[in-house]
Amino acid sequence: MKIWLDGGLQDTESARVSVFDHGLTVGDGIFETVKAVDGRPFALTRHLDRLTRSARGLGLPDPDHDEVRRACAAVLEANPMPLGRLRITYTGGHGPLGSDRGEHGPTLVVALGETTRRPDSTAVITVPWTRNERGALTGLKTTSYAENVVALARAREQGASEALFGNTVGLLCEGTGSNVFVVLDGEIHTPPLASGCLAGITRALAIEWTGAEETDLPLDVLERADEIFLTSTLRDVQAVHRVDDRELPGAPGPVTAKAMRVFEERSGDDLDP
Ligand code: PLP
């Protein structure tokens, strides 16, 4: 496998970043996961725009979009696969021990892993921990993912593939790596960005393509929603057939199934040439 590091392709086994890289020592970094279908990245422009927003939120220099595009193309060409997940990581670079940034510029790594299509439906749990809708990192796709790692491990223990968070005022927010949608009386709703959720790229496409409304939703909406689905780069649109102890038989229900179809039909539009 080849990855991109320090401006060129390197062997994954021998590529090295500093042990003082602040992405490692203090989680000072941002990332994107981009789906690649037959070697073509999906919605790369949107991912690059979000990468820049995250960089600005952390006070990192703007990433060079041309370099990131070149890196993605080179990594995809070097590692052909039918369905891949590109991982773009951009950190504060190596610096002193402690939180002050050093003089060195950022580190950019682009790696690729093989992935598979997710099942049409899945089980989720809710967790008692909250997303902070007003934090310094809210809405930024940072590498500080430990809270998600803990929540996902709890989901796995309970036979689920995702854990959903509420925010500090008891509203539904998002999953560890996905956005959440509910269907109420035939209408699709999803929490607004003010809930503290990430501006998911799949979420934005699902809103555009299905007309879903952004609505403040109490966490207990999960106990009464007619249908629930998740969106993310690697899940696309995925129905929920169980949330905690509540079964949703027949998932995907009709509204979710339609959203899945629309997504399938239209997602070719967003493949980069
Ligand atoms: N929310 C969080 C916390 C995420 O990490 C992700 C993706 O990894 C998403 C939502 C979904 O975003 P996207 O559709 O851009 O993959």
Boltz pocket constraint, residues with backbone or C-beta under 6 A from the ligand:
constraints:
  - pocket:
      binder: B
      contacts: [[A, 33], [A, 174], [A, 175], [A, 176], [A, 177], [A, 178], [A, 179], [A, 197], [A, 198], [A, 199], [A, 200], [A, 201], [A, 202], [A, 203], [A, 231], [A, 232], [A, 233], [A, 234]]
      max_distance: 6.0
